Amino acid sequence: MAHGRRGWAGLVIGLGVSQPGLAQQAAPPSQHISLPPPAGARQKAERDQADWANFRGRWVQRDGRVTDSGNRNVSHSEGQGTGLIFAARHHDRASFDRILAWTQGALRRPSDALYAWRYTPGAAVPVDDPNNASDGDLLIAWGLLLGHERWGDPNHKALAGQIARDLLRLCTLSTGSTSAGADRLLLPGAFGFVHADHIVVNPSYWLFGALRALDRAFPDPAWDALCRGGLRMLQQARFGRWGLPPDWLRLPRDGRSPTPASPWPSRFSWDAVRVPLHLIWGAHLREPALRACADFWGDPGWRQMPAWVDLRTGATAPYAATAGIQAVAQLTMAAQAGSGRVEALPRVPDATDYYAAKLVLMAHYAWDERGLDMSDEPRMRLDQRRG
């Protein structure tokens, strides 16, 4: 599935602009003056639109299915949600509608508002695992909210609300109480991750930007609790020389320290590289995990930035990081430095596969939203209760 330190006992699982001269000649009240954007902004908008067209032409089929070219051209709920976000951000209603229709028709689970996590083209049973992936559902809900903001279709918001409800109902667990109240953990799926003596989670599934958007649209203290739980987990679940988060994490239920989860490799790799991206998008810019990722990627000892590192042995990938990882790395190092500028990020044509291109686009979007002031804090800190 794309699936001071506190003791871990605190997370034991419980039940459950004007122009010169314009001011001298005021416009009539019934008219509006529309100023063209600066040349740099126009060029950026054109590049962004070209990036979306490139992505759409390579990985979005005419019926709306988003293909994972690095993984036998399967489709995931994560890719479908990503496609909705990209289409909405680029005002592409036709693509948005096609992606949503395919997702609804192929992946919607019959018993709730969530989506099966994988579709394998050409298989006798294309959806052979009915389980959902929580990151995919969060991305779909976020994309629907962006679509509602763009086009005002109430059905989009209503559908996002149904997903939000079932995510909280089926894919979260309350943890031990803190001074701010009980935290929550986000399960990777509705079933298969809760065991008698431990819980398995994926740190990269905490899409803090999506959680903030859902909290604005459907206020519920559970969203704050999920963010608090995710941040607390990321503060404790850091391993190896650089103190990095793993792709998959095992949380013992008896208060012992978390460990990388088997049978997955104990790596900071394809999943975990999304952790700093989501922290930045959610405006959590002072988290230790963000600093650790920046230190790892910025290590002057690298001849080439590695695609992954083993958190137990320190061994690194024998091949370089993709354009997508490089985009996230540059964004992360700019954020950690508190810089209002970032070096030119890779573009979609630099990516050789779907997942790298997705990370490229998301790094650009996160920079667009946070880049004007990378030291900014969220207006409402998610580790505080509402007054």
TIPA-881793 format. One line per field, with one value per residue (C-alpha): residue in three letters; x, y, z. Coordinates in nm, 4 decimals. Layout:
<pts>
residu: Ala	...
c1: X	...
c2: Y	...
c3: Z	...
</pts>
This chain:
<pts>
residu: Met	Ala	His	Gly	Arg	Arg	Gly	Trp	Ala	Gly	Leu	Val	Ile	Gly	Leu	Gly	Val	Ser	Gln	Pro	Gly	Leu	Ala	Gln	Gln	Ala	Ala	Pro	Pro	Ser	Gln	His	Ile	Ser	Leu	Pro	Pro	Pro	Ala	Gly	Ala	Arg	Gln	Lys	Ala	Glu	Arg	Asp	Gln	Ala	Asp	Trp	Ala	Asn	Phe	Arg	Gly	Arg	Trp	Val	Gln	Arg	Asp	Gly	Arg	Val	Thr	Asp	Ser	Gly	Asn	Arg	Asn	Val	Ser	His	Ser	Glu	Gly	Gln	Gly	Thr	Gly	Leu	Ile	Phe	Ala	Ala	Arg	His	His	Asp	Arg	Ala	Ser	Phe	Asp	Arg	Ile	Leu	Ala	Trp	Thr	Gln	Gly	Ala	Leu	Arg	Arg	Pro	Ser	Asp	Ala	Leu	Tyr	Ala	Trp	Arg	Tyr	Thr	Pro	Gly	Ala	Ala	Val	Pro	Val	Asp	Asp	Pro	Asn	Asn	Ala	Ser	Asp	Gly	Asp	Leu	Leu	Ile	Ala	Trp	Gly	Leu	Leu	Leu	Gly	His	Glu	Arg	Trp	Gly	Asp	Pro	Asn	His	Lys	Ala	Leu	Ala	Gly	Gln	Ile	Ala	Arg	Asp	Leu	Leu	Arg	Leu	Cys	Thr	Leu	Ser	Thr	Gly	Ser	Thr	Ser	Ala	Gly	Ala	Asp	Arg	Leu	Leu	Leu	Pro	Gly	Ala	Phe	Gly	Phe	Val	His	Ala	Asp	His	Ile	Val	Val	Asn	Pro	Ser	Tyr	Trp	Leu	Phe	Gly	Ala	Leu	Arg	Ala	Leu	Asp	Arg	Ala	Phe	Pro	Asp	Pro	Ala	Trp	Asp	Ala	Leu	Cys	Arg	Gly	Gly	Leu	Arg	Met	Leu	Gln	Gln	Ala	Arg	Phe	Gly	Arg	Trp	Gly	Leu	Pro	Pro	Asp	Trp	Leu	Arg	Leu	Pro	Arg	Asp	Gly	Arg	Ser	Pro	Thr	Pro	Ala	Ser	Pro	Trp	Pro	Ser	Arg	Phe	Ser	Trp	Asp	Ala	Val	Arg	Val	Pro	Leu	His	Leu	Ile	Trp	Gly	Ala	His	Leu	Arg	Glu	Pro	Ala	Leu	Arg	Ala	Cys	Ala	Asp	Phe	Trp	Gly	Asp	Pro	Gly	Trp	Arg	Gln	Met	Pro	Ala	Trp	Val	Asp	Leu	Arg	Thr	Gly	Ala	Thr	Ala	Pro	Tyr	Ala	Ala	Thr	Ala	Gly	Ile	Gln	Ala	Val	Ala	Gln	Leu	Thr	Met	Ala	Ala	Gln	Ala	Gly	Ser	Gly	Arg	Val	Glu	Ala	Leu	Pro	Arg	Val	Pro	Asp	Ala	Thr	Asp	Tyr	Tyr	Ala	Ala	Lys	Leu	Val	Leu	Met	Ala	His	Tyr	Ala	Trp	Asp	Glu	Arg	Gly	Leu	Asp	Met	Ser	Asp	Glu	Pro	Arg	Met	Arg	Leu	Asp	Gln	Arg	Arg	Gly
c1: 0.0000	0.1489	0.0208	1.2273	1.1212	0.8036	0.7676	0.5652	0.3204	0.1615	0.0456	-0.0800	-0.3862	-0.7174	-1.0433	-1.1698	-0.1716	-0.2023	-0.0070	0.1447	-0.1056	-0.4110	-0.5021	-0.5092	-0.7850	-1.0376	-1.2561	-1.6348	-1.8012	-1.9517	-1.6152	-1.3346	-0.9722	-0.8022	-0.4244	-0.2225	-0.0036	0.3707	0.5702	0.7311	0.3931	0.2623	0.5648	0.5208	0.1498	0.2348	0.4991	0.2570	-0.0117	0.2412	0.3397	-0.0218	-0.0704	0.2426	0.1272	-0.2242	-0.0993	0.1352	-0.0545	-0.4266	-0.6168	-0.9126	-1.1562	-1.0091	-0.7917	-0.4570	-0.1859	0.1154	0.3753	0.6359	0.4101	0.2661	0.0272	-0.2025	-0.4186	-0.4544	-0.7024	-0.3969	-0.3377	-0.7041	-0.7118	-0.3908	-0.5443	-0.8498	-0.6269	-0.4178	-0.7227	-0.8965	-0.5862	-0.5564	-0.9287	-0.9613	-1.3230	-1.3394	-1.0482	-1.1778	-1.5142	-1.3605	-1.1252	-1.4065	-1.6413	-1.3837	-1.2955	-1.6585	-1.7290	-1.4218	-1.3086	-1.6041	-1.6679	-2.0322	-2.0600	-1.9190	-1.7876	-1.4272	-1.2394	-1.0582	-0.6896	-0.5830	-0.7079	-0.5083	-0.5899	-0.6322	-0.6809	-0.9747	-1.0729	-0.9231	-1.0085	-0.8941	-0.8500	-1.1493	-0.9452	-0.9022	-0.5894	-0.6411	-0.4023	-0.5976	-0.9271	-0.7800	-0.6534	-0.9896	-1.1737	-0.9228	-0.9584	-1.3374	-1.3126	-1.0822	-1.3318	-1.6135	-1.4090	-1.3444	-1.6901	-1.9353	-2.0908	-2.2515	-2.2256	-1.8475	-1.8562	-2.1236	-1.9178	-1.6065	-1.8101	-1.9129	-1.5504	-1.4451	-1.7122	-1.6156	-1.2447	-1.2966	-1.5323	-1.3363	-0.9719	-0.8780	-0.8032	-0.8042	-0.4785	-0.3767	-0.4850	-0.2560	-0.2934	-0.4814	-0.7075	-0.6918	-0.4838	-0.5786	-0.3853	-0.4633	-0.4792	-0.3515	-0.6796	-1.0029	-0.8713	-0.5509	-0.3351	-0.4576	-0.3065	-0.3243	0.0137	0.0855	-0.0528	0.1002	0.0891	0.2416	0.3796	0.3473	-0.0301	-0.0650	-0.1558	-0.1587	-0.2774	-0.5729	-0.6552	-0.6626	-0.8888	-1.1271	-1.1341	-1.2328	-1.5044	-1.6350	-1.5298	-1.4662	-1.2176	-1.1058	-0.9072	-0.7015	-0.6567	-0.5305	-0.2788	-0.1560	-0.1203	0.0700	0.3086	0.3742	0.4394	0.6842	0.8717	0.9309	0.9522	1.2932	1.5758	1.9305	2.2151	1.9939	1.6878	1.4532	1.0970	1.0467	0.8133	0.6135	0.6042	0.5210	0.3641	0.3681	0.0586	0.2518	0.4342	0.7616	0.9384	0.8190	1.0249	1.0220	0.7539	0.8175	0.7873	0.8647	1.2338	1.3472	1.3988	1.3415	1.2222	0.9398	0.6681	0.8526	0.9938	0.6417	0.6614	0.8495	0.6285	0.3159	0.4695	0.5504	0.2086	0.0501	0.2759	0.4497	0.7901	0.9726	0.9273	1.2398	1.1537	1.1631	1.5065	1.6300	1.5188	1.6867	2.0088	2.0029	1.9400	2.1831	2.4685	2.7797	2.9204	2.6831	2.8309	2.4697	2.1559	2.0467	1.6944	1.6714	1.8635	1.8361	1.7619	1.9260	2.2466	2.2957	2.3261	2.1978	2.0425	2.2932	2.0998	2.0207	1.7027	1.4372	1.3323	1.0371	1.2518	1.4920	1.1988	1.0836	1.4420	1.4989	1.1685	1.2565	1.6005	1.4545	1.1892	1.4392	1.6632	1.3648	1.4283	1.1757	1.3419	1.3971	1.6262	1.4540	1.2631	1.2493	0.9546	0.7277	0.9210	1.2204	1.0276	1.0459	0.7458	0.4124	0.5226	0.8205	0.5986	0.3392	0.6009	0.7314	0.3866	0.3085	0.6398	0.5517	0.2038	0.3375	0.5903	0.3142	0.1156	0.3986	0.6853	0.6035	0.7097	0.8545	0.8817	0.5079	0.3033	-0.0527	-0.3196	-0.4639	-0.2032	-0.3294	-0.1755	-0.4015	-0.7669	-1.0156	-1.1233
c2: 0.0000	0.3297	0.1072	1.6323	1.2979	1.1502	0.7835	0.5806	0.5048	0.8392	0.6821	0.3472	0.2612	0.2936	0.1434	0.2172	4.6342	4.9955	5.1411	5.4957	5.7289	5.5109	5.6905	6.0218	5.8940	5.7005	5.4537	5.4988	5.3127	5.0545	4.9531	4.7376	4.7700	4.4377	4.4514	4.1824	3.9704	4.0446	3.8841	3.6385	3.5291	3.4795	3.2688	3.0587	3.0061	2.8983	2.6533	2.5140	2.4650	2.2961	2.0659	1.9617	1.9044	1.6892	1.4894	1.4469	1.3371	1.0755	0.9249	1.0139	0.7931	0.9224	0.7459	0.9150	0.6334	0.7554	0.4995	0.4177	0.3667	0.2434	-0.0296	-0.2337	0.0538	-0.0281	0.2487	0.3459	0.5550	0.7672	0.8364	0.9127	1.1591	1.3172	1.3557	1.5305	1.7763	1.8525	1.8980	2.1267	2.3395	2.3873	2.4577	2.1496	2.0552	1.8021	1.6006	1.6352	1.4916	1.2009	1.1135	1.1289	0.9193	0.6456	0.6467	0.6185	0.3436	0.1298	0.1823	0.2910	0.0390	-0.0711	-0.0582	0.2915	0.6083	0.4895	0.3472	0.0252	0.0976	-0.0772	-0.1584	-0.3971	-0.3668	-0.6928	-0.9011	-1.1374	-0.9445	-0.5938	-0.5016	-0.8088	-0.6438	-0.4470	-0.2704	0.1056	0.3217	0.6171	0.8445	0.7804	0.8630	1.1820	1.2874	1.2188	1.4178	1.7036	1.7045	1.7173	2.0168	2.1926	2.1123	2.2595	2.5781	2.6021	2.5278	2.5432	2.2037	2.1053	1.7385	1.7592	1.8901	1.6418	1.3517	1.4835	1.4961	1.1343	1.0290	1.2375	1.0783	0.7244	0.7909	0.9081	0.6210	0.3348	0.4398	0.6181	0.5013	0.7034	0.6945	0.7761	1.1139	1.4170	1.7627	1.8660	1.5597	1.2231	1.1982	0.9831	0.7586	0.7201	0.3578	0.2800	0.1061	-0.0059	-0.3488	-0.5489	-0.3082	-0.3512	-0.6506	-0.7833	-0.6454	-0.3693	-0.1259	-0.0674	0.2840	0.4672	0.8087	0.9460	0.8974	1.2024	1.4590	1.7610	1.9972	1.7710	1.7393	2.1184	2.1478	1.8854	2.0553	2.3863	2.2193	1.9750	2.0986	1.8188	1.7953	1.4625	1.6400	1.8235	1.4963	1.3275	1.6058	1.5961	1.2204	1.2364	1.5051	1.3237	1.0010	1.1741	1.3220	0.9761	0.7489	0.8520	0.6122	0.5725	0.8183	1.1061	1.0285	0.9741	0.8410	0.4957	0.3967	0.1766	0.1877	-0.0647	0.0810	-0.1634	-0.1540	-0.2125	0.1219	0.0072	0.2207	0.2114	0.0323	0.0087	-0.2418	-0.5711	-0.7193	-0.3878	-0.2899	-0.0617	0.2325	0.6024	0.5479	0.5893	0.6370	0.8302	1.0901	1.2358	1.3119	1.6446	1.7415	1.6995	1.8759	2.1771	2.1765	2.1670	2.4538	2.2434	2.3921	2.3412	1.9686	1.7571	1.5179	1.8047	1.9095	1.5512	1.5104	1.8390	1.7265	1.3920	1.5316	1.8200	1.6011	1.7288	1.3756	1.2579	1.2151	1.1864	1.2168	0.8585	0.7392	0.5764	0.4819	0.1737	0.2973	-0.0030	-0.0452	0.2997	0.1466	0.3696	0.3028	0.2332	0.4754	0.8461	1.0056	1.0649	1.4111	1.3847	1.3153	1.5916	1.8355	1.7430	1.7594	2.1103	2.2249	2.0715	2.2293	2.5724	2.5332	2.4252	2.7218	2.9563	3.0790	3.2749	3.1457	2.8007	2.6834	2.5950	2.2776	1.9974	2.0051	1.7239	1.6575	1.5733	1.2853	0.9427	0.7890	0.8762	0.8814	1.1103	1.3476	1.3492	1.4498	1.7233	1.8788	1.8498	2.0142	2.3072	2.3354	2.3247	2.5974	2.8103	2.7915	2.8197	2.9790	3.3456	3.3035	2.9696	3.0633	3.1246	2.9305	2.8089	3.0527	2.7932	2.5604	2.2082	2.1096	2.3524	2.3108	2.5631	2.8189
c3: 0.0000	-0.1217	0.1563	2.5508	2.4841	2.6248	2.6943	2.4472	2.7245	2.6391	2.3140	2.4382	2.2369	2.4120	2.3167	2.0434	-0.5823	-0.7547	-1.0582	-1.0838	-1.2449	-1.1885	-0.8681	-1.0581	-1.2860	-1.0870	-1.2683	-1.2705	-0.9837	-1.2169	-1.3644	-1.2288	-1.3249	-1.3818	-1.3707	-1.5449	-1.3203	-1.3156	-1.5946	-1.3515	-1.2203	-1.5746	-1.6628	-1.3523	-1.4241	-1.7786	-1.6518	-1.3957	-1.6590	-1.8857	-1.6005	-1.5466	-1.9200	-1.9229	-1.6226	-1.7606	-2.1009	-1.9585	-1.6681	-1.6853	-1.9241	-2.1238	-1.8942	-1.5838	-1.4533	-1.3168	-1.3869	-1.1739	-1.4476	-1.2025	-1.0696	-1.3588	-1.4487	-1.1605	-1.0183	-0.6547	-0.4605	-0.3773	-0.7489	-0.8120	-0.5229	-0.6465	-0.9920	-0.8452	-0.6577	-0.9657	-1.1916	-0.9410	-0.8879	-1.2662	-1.3199	-1.5394	-1.4793	-1.7618	-1.6252	-1.2708	-1.3668	-1.5555	-1.2706	-1.0177	-1.2309	-1.2791	-0.9107	-0.8091	-1.0567	-0.9992	-0.6398	-0.4250	-0.1510	-0.1224	0.2567	0.3244	0.1544	0.1327	-0.1670	-0.2388	-0.2517	-0.5750	-0.9270	-1.1456	-1.5166	-1.7048	-1.3930	-1.3653	-1.0526	-1.0908	-0.7310	-0.5431	-0.2028	-0.0707	0.1975	0.1689	0.2040	0.4358	0.2475	-0.0725	0.0974	0.2474	-0.0972	-0.2610	0.0073	-0.0214	-0.4005	-0.3681	-0.1343	-0.3822	-0.6582	-0.4487	-0.3955	-0.7708	-0.9088	-0.6188	-0.6784	-0.3463	-0.4368	-0.4136	-0.0587	0.0414	-0.0886	0.0888	0.4087	0.3746	0.3292	0.6285	0.8456	0.7575	0.7899	1.1474	1.2174	1.0648	1.0373	1.3603	1.7116	2.0298	2.2258	2.5785	2.7121	2.7082	2.8609	2.5441	2.5502	2.3831	2.0672	1.7691	1.5373	1.1680	1.0656	0.7141	0.6367	0.7930	0.8820	0.9077	1.1086	1.4660	1.6439	1.9945	2.0994	1.8472	1.5887	1.2431	1.0980	0.8026	0.9092	0.5547	0.5658	0.7938	0.5262	0.7572	0.4825	0.4113	0.7814	0.8147	0.5091	0.6445	0.9844	0.8197	0.6146	0.8766	1.2225	1.4662	1.7570	1.6105	1.3369	1.6003	1.7853	1.4681	1.4058	1.7638	1.7499	1.4234	1.5437	1.8708	1.6826	1.4450	1.7405	1.8819	1.5777	1.4426	1.3714	1.2457	1.2194	1.1042	1.3177	1.0226	1.0118	0.8600	0.5811	0.8179	1.1968	1.4675	1.7833	2.0777	2.2940	2.6181	2.6246	2.4724	2.2131	1.8511	1.5884	1.2087	1.1153	0.9457	0.6896	0.5209	0.4897	0.7723	0.5395	0.4969	0.1443	-0.1070	0.1546	0.4240	0.1822	0.1893	0.5640	0.5290	0.2341	0.4457	0.7465	0.5287	0.3620	0.7052	0.8277	1.0919	1.0137	1.3434	1.3814	1.4518	1.1693	0.9214	1.0442	1.0284	0.6672	0.5717	0.7409	0.5625	0.2170	0.2735	0.3962	0.2127	0.2022	-0.0695	-0.4149	-0.5251	-0.3165	-0.2452	-0.3087	0.0361	0.3479	0.5673	0.9192	1.0860	0.8854	0.7334	0.3870	0.1092	-0.2291	-0.5070	-0.7289	-0.7045	-0.5762	-0.8386	-0.9574	-0.7187	-0.4136	-0.5194	-0.5377	-0.1876	-0.0604	-0.1982	-0.0515	0.2848	0.3044	0.2143	0.4824	0.7453	0.6596	0.6976	0.3457	0.1467	-0.1678	-0.3038	-0.5805	-0.9048	-0.8357	-1.0909	-1.3303	-1.4431	-1.7693	-1.5473	-1.3914	-1.5483	-1.3708	-1.2144	-0.8526	-0.9147	-1.1156	-0.8403	-0.5819	-0.8162	-0.8519	-0.4818	-0.3876	-0.6164	-0.4639	-0.1085	-0.1983	-0.3559	-0.0332	0.2182	0.0202	0.0764	0.4379	0.5205	0.8881	0.9125	1.1620	1.1102	1.2222	1.4510	1.5909	1.5676	1.8985	2.0827	2.1629	2.0304	2.2809
</pts>
